[in-house]
Amino acid sequence: MNLSFNEKSAIGTLVAITAIGALYFHSAWQMWQAGVLQPQTNFGLATGLTILLVVVLIAYHILIAIISRPEDDDERDRLIAWRAGNAGGLVLGVGVIGVVLHVLIGSFWDDPVAASPVLIVNALMAVVFAATAFELVLTLVFYRRGV
């Protein structure tokens, strides 16, 4: 298959955020189960894995830029990015509203998740990861299907 730079970028980014996101949420879950999920430990975990994600994405994009031939974005690329970005933004908005509603409703019943800032932050991070993954998958679908 002859993939464009944007398609290769979306594939690599999707793989990287899925792998590193799974590592993050698995580690956060393990720390929560062990009772050591505190703001300091969560911040350290998030910072370390964010740096790892940035390094992986920079290296990957350098590699595909060296291998790929130069391309200019055309109207199709911009339309795909716009449509996928709008859908990803919608998922992000719905997810954030869902977390806020959970916090508001859960506070009436003394839900421990609704009262924990660290768990709320992790829920918001999960929403960001899901919205980004949705946007990347939709980008790939639009490239394959044609817009």
N, CA, C and O atoms as a GROMACS GRO file, in nm:
protein
  588
    1MET      N    1   0.084  -0.118   0.000
    1MET     CA    2   0.000   0.000   0.000
    1MET      C    3   0.088   0.124   0.000
    1MET      O    4   0.193   0.128   0.064
    2ASN      N    5   0.043   0.223  -0.072
    2ASN     CA    6   0.114   0.349  -0.078
    2ASN      C    7   0.043   0.447   0.014
    2ASN      O    8  -0.057   0.508  -0.024
    3LEU      N    9   0.095   0.463   0.133
    3LEU     CA   10   0.033   0.549   0.233
    3LEU      C   11   0.095   0.687   0.229
    3LEU      O   12   0.215   0.702   0.206
    4SER      N   13   0.012   0.788   0.252
    4SER     CA   14   0.063   0.925   0.258
    4SER      C   15   0.130   0.946   0.394
    4SER      O   16   0.118   0.865   0.486
    5PHE      N   17   0.202   1.058   0.403
    5PHE     CA   18   0.268   1.092   0.528
    5PHE      C   19   0.166   1.104   0.641
    5PHE      O   20   0.191   1.057   0.752
    6ASN      N   21   0.051   1.166   0.613
    6ASN     CA   22  -0.051   1.184   0.716
    6ASN      C   23  -0.108   1.050   0.764
    6ASN      O   24  -0.136   1.034   0.883
    7GLU      N   25  -0.123   0.955   0.673
    7GLU     CA   26  -0.172   0.822   0.714
    7GLU      C   27  -0.068   0.751   0.799
    7GLU      O   28  -0.101   0.692   0.902
    8LYS      N   29   0.057   0.757   0.757
    8LYS     CA   30   0.165   0.695   0.837
    8LYS      C   31   0.173   0.761   0.975
    8LYS      O   32   0.194   0.694   1.076
    9SER      N   33   0.158   0.892   0.977
    9SER     CA   34   0.161   0.965   1.104
    9SER      C   35   0.047   0.921   1.195
    9SER      O   36   0.067   0.900   1.314
   10ALA      N   37  -0.073   0.908   1.139
   10ALA     CA   38  -0.189   0.867   1.219
   10ALA      C   39  -0.171   0.725   1.273
   10ALA      O   40  -0.204   0.698   1.388
   11ILE      N   41  -0.118   0.635   1.190
   11ILE     CA   42  -0.097   0.496   1.234
   11ILE      C   43   0.003   0.491   1.348
   11ILE      O   44  -0.022   0.429   1.451
   12GLY      N   45   0.117   0.556   1.330
   12GLY     CA   46   0.220   0.556   1.434
   12GLY      C   47   0.176   0.622   1.563
   12GLY      O   48   0.205   0.574   1.672
   13THR      N   49   0.105   0.733   1.549
   13THR     CA   50   0.056   0.803   1.667
   13THR      C   51  -0.048   0.719   1.741
   13THR      O   52  -0.048   0.715   1.864
   14LEU      N   53  -0.135   0.653   1.666
   14LEU     CA   54  -0.236   0.567   1.728
   14LEU      C   55  -0.171   0.451   1.803
   14LEU      O   56  -0.210   0.421   1.916
   15VAL      N   57  -0.073   0.388   1.742
   15VAL     CA   58  -0.003   0.277   1.809
   15VAL      C   59   0.068   0.328   1.934
   15VAL      O   60   0.062   0.263   2.039
   16ALA      N   61   0.135   0.443   1.924
   16ALA     CA   62   0.211   0.496   2.038
   16ALA      C   63   0.120   0.535   2.153
   16ALA      O   64   0.146   0.500   2.268
   17ILE      N   65   0.011   0.608   2.124
   17ILE     CA   66  -0.075   0.650   2.236
   17ILE      C   67  -0.151   0.532   2.294
   17ILE      O   68  -0.183   0.532   2.413
   18THR      N   69  -0.180   0.431   2.212
   18THR     CA   70  -0.248   0.313   2.266
   18THR      C   71  -0.155   0.237   2.360
   18THR      O   72  -0.195   0.199   2.470
   19ALA      N   73  -0.032   0.215   2.317
   19ALA     CA   74   0.063   0.140   2.399
   19ALA      C   75   0.100   0.217   2.526
   19ALA      O   76   0.095   0.161   2.636
   20ILE      N   77   0.135   0.343   2.511
   20ILE     CA   78   0.178   0.420   2.628
   20ILE      C   79   0.058   0.454   2.717
   20ILE      O   80   0.071   0.459   2.840
   21GLY      N   81  -0.059   0.476   2.657
   21GLY     CA   82  -0.180   0.498   2.737
   21GLY      C   83  -0.216   0.375   2.818
   21GLY      O   84  -0.254   0.385   2.935
   22ALA      N   85  -0.206   0.258   2.754
   22ALA     CA   86  -0.235   0.134   2.827
   22ALA      C   87  -0.135   0.115   2.942
   22ALA      O   88  -0.174   0.073   3.051
   23LEU      N   89  -0.009   0.146   2.918
   23LEU     CA   90   0.092   0.136   3.023
   23LEU      C   91   0.060   0.233   3.137
   23LEU      O   92   0.070   0.198   3.255
   24TYR      N   93   0.021   0.355   3.101
   24TYR     CA   94  -0.013   0.455   3.204
   24TYR      C   95  -0.132   0.409   3.288
   24TYR      O   96  -0.124   0.407   3.411
   25PHE      N   97  -0.241   0.373   3.222
   25PHE     CA   98  -0.362   0.339   3.298
   25PHE      C   99  -0.345   0.208   3.376
   25PHE      O  100  -0.403   0.193   3.483
   26HIS      N  101  -0.268   0.115   3.323
   26HIS     CA  102  -0.238  -0.007   3.399
   26HIS      C  103  -0.159   0.028   3.525
   26HIS      O  104  -0.189  -0.021   3.634
   27SER      N  105  -0.057   0.113   3.509
   27SER     CA  106   0.024   0.152   3.625
   27SER      C  107  -0.059   0.231   3.726
   27SER      O  108  -0.046   0.209   3.847
   28ALA      N  109  -0.144   0.322   3.678
   28ALA     CA  110  -0.228   0.400   3.770
   28ALA      C  111  -0.325   0.308   3.843
   28ALA      O  112  -0.350   0.326   3.962
   29TRP      N  113  -0.380   0.210   3.772
   29TRP     CA  114  -0.471   0.114   3.835
   29TRP      C  115  -0.399   0.034   3.944
   29TRP      O  116  -0.451   0.016   4.054
   30GLN      N  117  -0.280  -0.012   3.912
   30GLN     CA  118  -0.202  -0.088   4.011
   30GLN      C  119  -0.170  -0.002   4.133
   30GLN      O  120  -0.177  -0.050   4.246
   31MET      N  121  -0.135   0.124   4.111
   31MET     CA  122  -0.105   0.212   4.224
   31MET      C  123  -0.231   0.238   4.306
   31MET      O  124  -0.224   0.246   4.429
   32TRP      N  125  -0.347   0.252   4.240
   32TRP     CA  126  -0.472   0.275   4.312
   32TRP      C  127  -0.507   0.153   4.396
   32TRP      O  128  -0.548   0.166   4.511
   33GLN      N  129  -0.491   0.034   4.338
   33GLN     CA  130  -0.520  -0.089   4.412
   33GLN      C  131  -0.427  -0.106   4.531
   33GLN      O  132  -0.467  -0.160   4.634
   34ALA      N  133  -0.302  -0.062   4.518
   34ALA     CA  134  -0.206  -0.072   4.627
   34ALA      C  135  -0.221   0.041   4.729
   34ALA      O  136  -0.157   0.038   4.834
   35GLY      N  137  -0.306   0.138   4.699
   35GLY     CA  138  -0.328   0.249   4.791
   35GLY      C  139  -0.221   0.355   4.789
   35GLY      O  140  -0.210   0.434   4.883
   36VAL      N  141  -0.141   0.360   4.683
   36VAL     CA  142  -0.033   0.459   4.676
   36VAL      C  143  -0.055   0.562   4.564
   36VAL      O  144   0.038   0.632   4.526
   37LEU      N  145  -0.175   0.570   4.512
   37LEU     CA  146  -0.203   0.667   4.407
   37LEU      C  147  -0.227   0.803   4.471
   37LEU      O  148  -0.339   0.837   4.510
   38GLN      N  149  -0.121   0.879   4.482
   38GLN     CA  150  -0.123   1.013   4.538
   38GLN      C  151  -0.091   1.113   4.427
   38GLN      O  152  -0.040   1.074   4.322
   39PRO      N  153  -0.119   1.241   4.449
   39PRO     CA  154  -0.089   1.340   4.344
   39PRO      C  155   0.058   1.337   4.299
   39PRO      O  156   0.086   1.351   4.180
   40GLN      N  157   0.151   1.320   4.391
   40GLN     CA  158   0.293   1.320   4.355
   40GLN      C  159   0.328   1.201   4.266
   40GLN      O  160   0.397   1.216   4.166
   41THR      N  161   0.281   1.083   4.304
   41THR     CA  162   0.314   0.963   4.226
   41THR      C  163   0.244   0.966   4.091
   41THR      O  164   0.301   0.924   3.990
   42ASN      N  165   0.120   1.014   4.089
   42ASN     CA  166   0.047   1.023   3.963
   42ASN      C  167   0.113   1.124   3.870
   42ASN      O  168   0.124   1.101   3.750
   43PHE      N  169   0.157   1.237   3.926
   43PHE     CA  170   0.224   1.339   3.846
   43PHE      C  171   0.355   1.286   3.789
   43PHE      O  172   0.387   1.310   3.673
   44GLY      N  173   0.430   1.213   3.872
   44GLY     CA  174   0.555   1.155   3.824
   44GLY      C  175   0.533   1.053   3.713
   44GLY      O  176   0.606   1.052   3.613
   45LEU      N  177   0.434   0.969   3.729
   45LEU     CA  178   0.401   0.870   3.627
   45LEU      C  179   0.358   0.938   3.497
   45LEU      O  180   0.404   0.903   3.389
   46ALA      N  181   0.269   1.035   3.510
   46ALA     CA  182   0.219   1.106   3.391
   46ALA      C  183   0.331   1.182   3.321
   46ALA      O  184   0.338   1.183   3.198
   47THR      N  185   0.417   1.247   3.397
   47THR     CA  186   0.527   1.322   3.338
   47THR      C  187   0.624   1.230   3.265
   47THR      O  188   0.662   1.258   3.151
   48GLY      N  189   0.662   1.122   3.328
   48GLY     CA  190   0.756   1.028   3.266
   48GLY      C  191   0.702   0.967   3.138
   48GLY      O  192   0.773   0.959   3.038
   49LEU      N  193   0.576   0.925   3.141
   49LEU     CA  194   0.519   0.863   3.021
   49LEU      C  195   0.486   0.965   2.913
   49LEU      O  196   0.486   0.931   2.795
   50THR      N  197   0.458   1.090   2.950
   50THR     CA  198   0.439   1.195   2.849
   50THR      C  199   0.571   1.223   2.778
   50THR      O  200   0.573   1.239   2.656
   51ILE      N  201   0.678   1.230   2.852
   51ILE     CA  202   0.810   1.250   2.790
   51ILE      C  203   0.843   1.133   2.698
   51ILE      O  204   0.894   1.153   2.588
   52LEU      N  205   0.814   1.011   2.741
   52LEU     CA  206   0.836   0.894   2.657
   52LEU      C  207   0.753   0.903   2.530
   52LEU      O  208   0.804   0.875   2.421
   53LEU      N  209   0.627   0.941   2.540
   53LEU     CA  210   0.540   0.955   2.423
   53LEU      C  211   0.594   1.058   2.326
   53LEU      O  212   0.596   1.035   2.205
   54VAL      N  213   0.639   1.171   2.376
   54VAL     CA  214   0.694   1.276   2.290
   54VAL      C  215   0.820   1.228   2.218
   54VAL      O  216   0.836   1.252   2.099
   55VAL      N  217   0.908   1.160   2.289
   55VAL     CA  218   1.031   1.109   2.229
   55VAL      C  219   0.999   1.006   2.121
   55VAL      O  220   1.058   1.009   2.013
   56VAL      N  221   0.907   0.915   2.150
   56VAL     CA  222   0.869   0.812   2.053
   56VAL      C  223   0.808   0.876   1.928
   56VAL      O  224   0.841   0.838   1.816
   57LEU      N  225   0.719   0.974   1.948
   57LEU     CA  226   0.655   1.037   1.833
   57LEU      C  227   0.753   1.120   1.750
   57LEU      O  228   0.745   1.121   1.628
   58ILE      N  229   0.846   1.188   1.815
   58ILE     CA  230   0.948   1.264   1.741
   58ILE      C  231   1.034   1.169   1.658
   58ILE      O  232   1.057   1.193   1.540
   59ALA      N  233   1.081   1.062   1.720
   59ALA     CA  234   1.164   0.965   1.648
   59ALA      C  235   1.087   0.903   1.531
   59ALA      O  236   1.142   0.888   1.422
   60TYR      N  237   0.962   0.867   1.553
   60TYR     CA  238   0.882   0.806   1.448
   60TYR      C  239   0.859   0.903   1.333
   60TYR      O  240   0.871   0.864   1.216
   61HIS      N  241   0.827   1.026   1.363
   61HIS     CA  242   0.801   1.123   1.258
   61HIS      C  243   0.928   1.160   1.181
   61HIS      O  244   0.922   1.186   1.061
   62ILE      N  245   1.041   1.163   1.247
   62ILE     CA  246   1.168   1.183   1.177
   62ILE      C  247   1.192   1.067   1.081
   62ILE      O  248   1.231   1.088   0.966
   63LEU      N  249   1.167   0.946   1.129
   63LEU     CA  250   1.187   0.827   1.045
   63LEU      C  251   1.098   0.830   0.922
   63LEU      O  252   1.146   0.806   0.811
   64ILE      N  253   0.969   0.858   0.939
   64ILE     CA  254   0.881   0.856   0.821
   64ILE      C  255   0.907   0.978   0.731
   64ILE      O  256   0.881   0.971   0.611
   65ALA      N  257   0.957   1.087   0.786
   65ALA     CA  258   0.992   1.202   0.701
   65ALA      C  259   1.113   1.170   0.614
   65ALA      O  260   1.122   1.215   0.500
   66ILE      N  261   1.206   1.093   0.668
   66ILE     CA  262   1.324   1.054   0.591
   66ILE      C  263   1.286   0.954   0.483
   66ILE      O  264   1.335   0.962   0.370
   67ILE      N  265   1.200   0.860   0.516
   67ILE     CA  266   1.163   0.754   0.422
   67ILE      C  267   1.066   0.803   0.315
   67ILE      O  268   1.077   0.765   0.199
   68SER      N  269   0.970   0.889   0.353
   68SER     CA  270   0.865   0.932   0.260
   68SER      C  271   0.916   1.038   0.164
   68SER      O  272   1.014   1.108   0.191
   69ARG      N  273   0.847   1.048   0.051
   69ARG     CA  274   0.878   1.154  -0.042
   69ARG      C  275   0.806   1.280   0.005
   69ARG      O  276   0.705   1.271   0.074
   70PRO      N  277   0.857   1.398  -0.030
   70PRO     CA  278   0.792   1.523   0.014
   70PRO      C  279   0.650   1.534  -0.042
   70PRO      O  280   0.626   1.500  -0.158
   71GLU      N  281   0.559   1.580   0.040
   71GLU     CA  282   0.419   1.596   0.001
   71GLU      C  283   0.367   1.728   0.053
   71GLU      O  284   0.411   1.778   0.156
   72ASP      N  285   0.274   1.784  -0.020
   72ASP     CA  286   0.203   1.902   0.028
   72ASP      C  287   0.062   1.860   0.062
   72ASP      O  288   0.002   1.776  -0.005
   73ASP      N  289   0.008   1.919   0.169
   73ASP     CA  290  -0.132   1.891   0.203
   73ASP      C  291  -0.222   1.953   0.098
   73ASP      O  292  -0.202   2.067   0.057
   74ASP      N  293  -0.322   1.878   0.056
   74ASP     CA  294  -0.419   1.932  -0.039
   74ASP      C  295  -0.553   1.949   0.032
   74ASP      O  296  -0.563   1.932   0.154
   75GLU      N  297  -0.655   1.982  -0.045
   75GLU     CA  298  -0.788   2.004   0.014
   75GLU      C  299  -0.841   1.878   0.083
   75GLU      O  300  -0.907   1.888   0.186
   76ARG      N  301  -0.813   1.763   0.026
   76ARG     CA  302  -0.861   1.637   0.085
   76ARG      C  303  -0.799   1.617   0.223
   76ARG      O  304  -0.868   1.580   0.318
   77ASP      N  305  -0.668   1.641   0.236
   77ASP     CA  306  -0.601   1.627   0.366
   77ASP      C  307  -0.660   1.723   0.468
   77ASP      O  308  -0.684   1.685   0.583
   78ARG      N  309  -0.684   1.846   0.427
   78ARG     CA  310  -0.740   1.945   0.520
   78ARG      C  311  -0.884   1.908   0.560
   78ARG      O  312  -0.922   1.925   0.675
   79LEU      N  313  -0.962   1.858   0.464
   79LEU     CA  314  -1.099   1.818   0.494
   79LEU      C  315  -1.102   1.700   0.590
   79LEU      O  316  -1.182   1.696   0.683
   80ILE      N  317  -1.014   1.602   0.566
   80ILE     CA  318  -1.007   1.486   0.655
   80ILE      C  319  -0.967   1.528   0.796
   80ILE      O  320  -1.027   1.485   0.894
   81ALA      N  321  -0.865   1.614   0.806
   81ALA     CA  322  -0.821   1.662   0.938
   81ALA      C  323  -0.933   1.740   1.007
   81ALA      O  324  -0.952   1.727   1.128
   82TRP      N  325  -1.006   1.820   0.932
   82TRP     CA  326  -1.115   1.900   0.989
   82TRP      C  327  -1.228   1.811   1.038
   82TRP      O  328  -1.276   1.828   1.150
   83ARG      N  329  -1.271   1.716   0.955
   83ARG     CA  330  -1.384   1.629   0.994
   83ARG      C  331  -1.347   1.540   1.112
   83ARG      O  332  -1.425   1.526   1.207
   84ALA      N  333  -1.228   1.479   1.107
   84ALA     CA  334  -1.186   1.392   1.217
   84ALA      C  335  -1.165   1.474   1.345
   84ALA      O  336  -1.199   1.428   1.454
   85GLY      N  337  -1.109   1.593   1.332
   85GLY     CA  338  -1.088   1.680   1.447
   85GLY      C  339  -1.219   1.722   1.512
   85GLY      O  340  -1.230   1.727   1.634
   86ASN      N  341  -1.319   1.753   1.429
   86ASN     CA  342  -1.449   1.789   1.484
   86ASN      C  343  -1.513   1.673   1.559
   86ASN      O  344  -1.569   1.691   1.667
   87ALA      N  345  -1.504   1.553   1.501
   87ALA     CA  346  -1.561   1.435   1.568
   87ALA      C  347  -1.486   1.405   1.698
   87ALA      O  348  -1.548   1.371   1.799
   88GLY      N  349  -1.354   1.416   1.695
   88GLY     CA  350  -1.275   1.395   1.816
   88GLY      C  351  -1.307   1.498   1.923
   88GLY      O  352  -1.313   1.466   2.041
   89GLY      N  353  -1.329   1.623   1.881
   89GLY     CA  354  -1.368   1.727   1.975
   89GLY      C  355  -1.504   1.702   2.037
   89GLY      O  356  -1.526   1.731   2.154
   90LEU      N  357  -1.594   1.647   1.958
   90LEU     CA  358  -1.726   1.612   2.010
   90LEU      C  359  -1.715   1.502   2.116
   90LEU      O  360  -1.779   1.509   2.222
   91VAL      N  361  -1.634   1.400   2.088
   91VAL     CA  362  -1.612   1.291   2.185
   91VAL      C  363  -1.549   1.348   2.312
   91VAL      O  364  -1.588   1.311   2.423
   92LEU      N  365  -1.453   1.437   2.297
   92LEU     CA  366  -1.388   1.499   2.412
   92LEU      C  367  -1.489   1.578   2.495
   92LEU      O  368  -1.490   1.567   2.618
   93GLY      N  369  -1.573   1.657   2.430
   93GLY     CA  370  -1.672   1.737   2.502
   93GLY      C  371  -1.773   1.651   2.576
   93GLY      O  372  -1.804   1.679   2.692
   94VAL      N  373  -1.822   1.547   2.510
   94VAL     CA  374  -1.918   1.457   2.575
   94VAL      C  375  -1.852   1.387   2.694
   94VAL      O  376  -1.914   1.371   2.799
   95GLY      N  377  -1.727   1.344   2.677
   95GLY     CA  378  -1.657   1.277   2.786
   95GLY      C  379  -1.633   1.368   2.905
   95GLY      O  380  -1.651   1.326   3.020
   96VAL      N  381  -1.594   1.491   2.880
   96VAL     CA  382  -1.571   1.586   2.990
   96VAL      C  383  -1.702   1.615   3.062
   96VAL      O  384  -1.706   1.620   3.185
   97ILE      N  385  -1.809   1.633   2.987
   97ILE     CA  386  -1.940   1.656   3.050
   97ILE      C  387  -1.979   1.533   3.134
   97ILE      O  388  -2.035   1.547   3.242
   98GLY      N  389  -1.950   1.413   3.083
   98GLY     CA  390  -1.979   1.291   3.159
   98GLY      C  391  -1.902   1.285   3.290
   98GLY      O  392  -1.958   1.246   3.393
   99VAL      N  393  -1.775   1.323   3.288
   99VAL     CA  394  -1.695   1.322   3.411
   99VAL      C  395  -1.748   1.427   3.508
   99VAL      O  396  -1.759   1.401   3.628
  100VAL      N  397  -1.781   1.545   3.458
  100VAL     CA  398  -1.835   1.650   3.545
  100VAL      C  399  -1.968   1.606   3.607
  100VAL      O  400  -1.991   1.627   3.726
  101LEU      N  401  -2.054   1.545   3.527
  101LEU     CA  402  -2.181   1.496   3.581
  101LEU      C  403  -2.157   1.386   3.685
  101LEU      O  404  -2.227   1.380   3.786
  102HIS      N  405  -2.059   1.299   3.659
  102HIS     CA  406  -2.028   1.195   3.758
  102HIS      C  407  -1.984   1.257   3.889
  102HIS      O  408  -2.025   1.213   3.996
  103VAL      N  409  -1.901   1.360   3.881
  103VAL     CA  410  -1.855   1.426   4.003
  103VAL      C  411  -1.972   1.492   4.076
  103VAL      O  412  -1.983   1.482   4.198
  104LEU      N  413  -2.059   1.560   4.002
  104LEU     CA  414  -2.173   1.627   4.064
  104LEU      C  415  -2.271   1.528   4.126
  104LEU      O  416  -2.311   1.544   4.241
  105ILE      N  417  -2.308   1.427   4.049
  105ILE     CA  418  -2.405   1.329   4.099
  105ILE      C  419  -2.343   1.241   4.208
  105ILE      O  420  -2.407   1.211   4.308
  106GLY      N  421  -2.216   1.201   4.187
  106GLY     CA  422  -2.149   1.116   4.286
  106GLY      C  423  -2.128   1.186   4.418
  106GLY      O  424  -2.119   1.120   4.522
  107SER      N  425  -2.118   1.319   4.417
  107SER     CA  426  -2.098   1.390   4.544
  107SER      C  427  -2.220   1.382   4.634
  107SER      O  428  -2.209   1.397   4.756
  108PHE      N  429  -2.337   1.358   4.576
  108PHE     CA  430  -2.458   1.343   4.658
  108PHE      C  431  -2.457   1.213   4.737
  108PHE      O  432  -2.517   1.205   4.844
  109TRP      N  433  -2.389   1.110   4.686
  109TRP     CA  434  -2.387   0.979   4.751
  109TRP      C  435  -2.250   0.945   4.808
  109TRP      O  436  -2.222   0.828   4.834
  110ASP      N  437  -2.168   1.041   4.828
  110ASP     CA  438  -2.034   1.022   4.885
  110ASP      C  439  -1.954   0.917   4.809
  110ASP      O  440  -1.889   0.831   4.870
  111ASP      N  441  -1.959   0.923   4.678
  111ASP     CA  442  -1.882   0.832   4.593
  111ASP      C  443  -1.733   0.867   4.606
  111ASP      O  444  -1.695   0.982   4.585
  112PRO      N  445  -1.647   0.768   4.643
  112PRO     CA  446  -1.505   0.799   4.662
  112PRO      C  447  -1.436   0.847   4.534
  112PRO      O  448  -1.341   0.925   4.540
  113VAL      N  449  -1.483   0.802   4.418
  113VAL     CA  450  -1.422   0.846   4.292
  113VAL      C  451  -1.456   0.993   4.267
  113VAL      O  452  -1.371   1.069   4.220
  114ALA      N  453  -1.577   1.033   4.299
  114ALA     CA  454  -1.619   1.171   4.278
  114ALA      C  455  -1.547   1.268   4.371
  114ALA      O  456  -1.539   1.387   4.342
  115ALA      N  457  -1.496   1.218   4.482
  115ALA     CA  458  -1.429   1.305   4.580
  115ALA      C  459  -1.278   1.304   4.566
  115ALA      O  460  -1.210   1.382   4.633
  116SER      N  461  -1.223   1.220   4.482
  116SER     CA  462  -1.078   1.208   4.470
  116SER      C  463  -1.027   1.288   4.350
  116SER      O  464  -1.057   1.253   4.235
  117PRO      N  465  -0.950   1.393   4.374
  117PRO     CA  466  -0.897   1.472   4.263
  117PRO      C  467  -0.808   1.388   4.170
  117PRO      O  468  -0.809   1.410   4.049
  118VAL      N  469  -0.732   1.295   4.224
  118VAL     CA  470  -0.644   1.214   4.141
  118VAL      C  471  -0.724   1.124   4.048
  118VAL      O  472  -0.688   1.107   3.931
  119LEU      N  473  -0.832   1.066   4.099
  119LEU     CA  474  -0.916   0.981   4.014
  119LEU      C  475  -0.992   1.062   3.910
  119LEU      O  476  -1.016   1.015   3.799
  120ILE      N  477  -1.030   1.184   3.946
  120ILE     CA  478  -1.097   1.271   3.849
  120ILE      C  479  -1.000   1.308   3.737
  120ILE      O  480  -1.037   1.307   3.620
  121VAL      N  481  -0.877   1.339   3.773
  121VAL     CA  482  -0.775   1.370   3.672
  121VAL      C  483  -0.752   1.250   3.581
  121VAL      O  484  -0.740   1.266   3.460
  122ASN      N  485  -0.746   1.131   3.638
  122ASN     CA  486  -0.728   1.012   3.556
  122ASN      C  487  -0.848   0.986   3.465
  122ASN      O  488  -0.831   0.941   3.352
  123ALA      N  489  -0.967   1.015   3.513
  123ALA     CA  490  -1.085   1.001   3.428
  123ALA      C  491  -1.079   1.100   3.312
  123ALA      O  492  -1.112   1.066   3.198
  124LEU      N  493  -1.038   1.222   3.340
  124LEU     CA  494  -1.024   1.322   3.233
  124LEU      C  495  -0.914   1.282   3.134
  124LEU      O  496  -0.928   1.303   3.014
  125MET      N  497  -0.806   1.224   3.185
  125MET     CA  498  -0.699   1.176   3.095
  125MET      C  499  -0.750   1.062   3.008
  125MET      O  500  -0.715   1.054   2.890
  126ALA      N  501  -0.832   0.975   3.063
  126ALA     CA  502  -0.890   0.867   2.983
  126ALA      C  503  -0.978   0.923   2.873
  126ALA      O  504  -0.979   0.871   2.761
  127VAL      N  505  -1.051   1.029   2.903
  127VAL     CA  506  -1.135   1.093   2.801
  127VAL      C  507  -1.048   1.152   2.690
  127VAL      O  508  -1.081   1.138   2.572
  128VAL      N  509  -0.939   1.216   2.726
  128VAL     CA  510  -0.848   1.274   2.626
  128VAL      C  511  -0.788   1.164   2.540
  128VAL      O  512  -0.783   1.178   2.417
  129PHE      N  513  -0.744   1.055   2.601
  129PHE     CA  514  -0.688   0.944   2.524
  129PHE      C  515  -0.794   0.884   2.431
  129PHE      O  516  -0.764   0.856   2.315
  130ALA      N  517  -0.915   0.866   2.480
  130ALA     CA  518  -1.021   0.808   2.396
  130ALA      C  519  -1.056   0.900   2.280
  130ALA      O  520  -1.074   0.853   2.168
  131ALA      N  521  -1.066   1.029   2.305
  131ALA     CA  522  -1.098   1.124   2.198
  131ALA      C  523  -0.987   1.130   2.093
  131ALA      O  524  -1.015   1.138   1.974
  132THR      N  525  -0.863   1.126   2.137
  132THR     CA  526  -0.751   1.128   2.044
  132THR      C  527  -0.748   1.000   1.961
  132THR      O  528  -0.728   1.006   1.840
  133ALA      N  529  -0.767   0.887   2.024
  133ALA     CA  530  -0.770   0.760   1.951
  133ALA      C  531  -0.885   0.758   1.852
  133ALA      O  532  -0.869   0.711   1.740
  134PHE      N  533  -1.001   0.807   1.892
  134PHE     CA  534  -1.116   0.813   1.802
  134PHE      C  535  -1.086   0.901   1.680
  134PHE      O  536  -1.117   0.865   1.567
  135GLU      N  537  -1.024   1.014   1.705
  135GLU     CA  538  -0.988   1.105   1.595
  135GLU      C  539  -0.889   1.040   1.499
  135GLU      O  540  -0.902   1.054   1.378
  136LEU      N  541  -0.791   0.969   1.552
  136LEU     CA  542  -0.692   0.903   1.466
  136LEU      C  543  -0.753   0.789   1.386
  136LEU      O  544  -0.723   0.772   1.268
  137VAL      N  545  -0.839   0.710   1.450
  137VAL     CA  546  -0.906   0.601   1.378
  137VAL      C  547  -0.994   0.658   1.269
  137VAL      O  548  -0.996   0.608   1.157
  138LEU      N  549  -1.067   0.763   1.300
  138LEU     CA  550  -1.153   0.826   1.201
  138LEU      C  551  -1.072   0.885   1.086
  138LEU      O  552  -1.114   0.879   0.971
  139THR      N  553  -0.956   0.941   1.116
  139THR     CA  554  -0.866   0.991   1.011
  139THR      C  555  -0.828   0.879   0.916
  139THR      O  556  -0.833   0.896   0.794
  140LEU      N  557  -0.791   0.764   0.971
  140LEU     CA  558  -0.754   0.650   0.887
  140LEU      C  559  -0.873   0.600   0.805
  140LEU      O  560  -0.858   0.565   0.688
  141VAL      N  561  -0.989   0.597   0.867
  141VAL     CA  562  -1.110   0.554   0.794
  141VAL      C  563  -1.138   0.649   0.679
  141VAL      O  564  -1.168   0.605   0.568
  142PHE      N  565  -1.128   0.778   0.703
  142PHE     CA  566  -1.153   0.876   0.597
  142PHE      C  567  -1.053   0.864   0.483
  142PHE      O  568  -1.090   0.880   0.367
  143TYR      N  569  -0.927   0.838   0.515
  143TYR     CA  570  -0.827   0.819   0.409
  143TYR      C  571  -0.855   0.694   0.327
  143TYR      O  572  -0.843   0.696   0.205
  144ARG      N  573  -0.893   0.586   0.394
  144ARG     CA  574  -0.919   0.461   0.322
  144ARG      C  575  -1.050   0.466   0.244
  144ARG      O  576  -1.058   0.418   0.131
  145ARG      N  577  -1.151   0.525   0.305
  145ARG     CA  578  -1.283   0.530   0.242
  145ARG      C  579  -1.289   0.638   0.135
  145ARG      O  580  -1.357   0.624   0.033
  146GLY      N  581  -1.217   0.745   0.160
  146GLY     CA  582  -1.222   0.860   0.069
  146GLY      C  583  -1.327   0.958   0.117
  146GLY      O  584  -1.437   0.921   0.157
  147VAL      N  585  -1.291   1.083   0.113
  147VAL     CA  586  -1.384   1.187   0.158
  147VAL      C  587  -1.422   1.273   0.041
  147VAL      O  588  -1.500   1.367   0.056
   0.00000   0.00000   0.00000
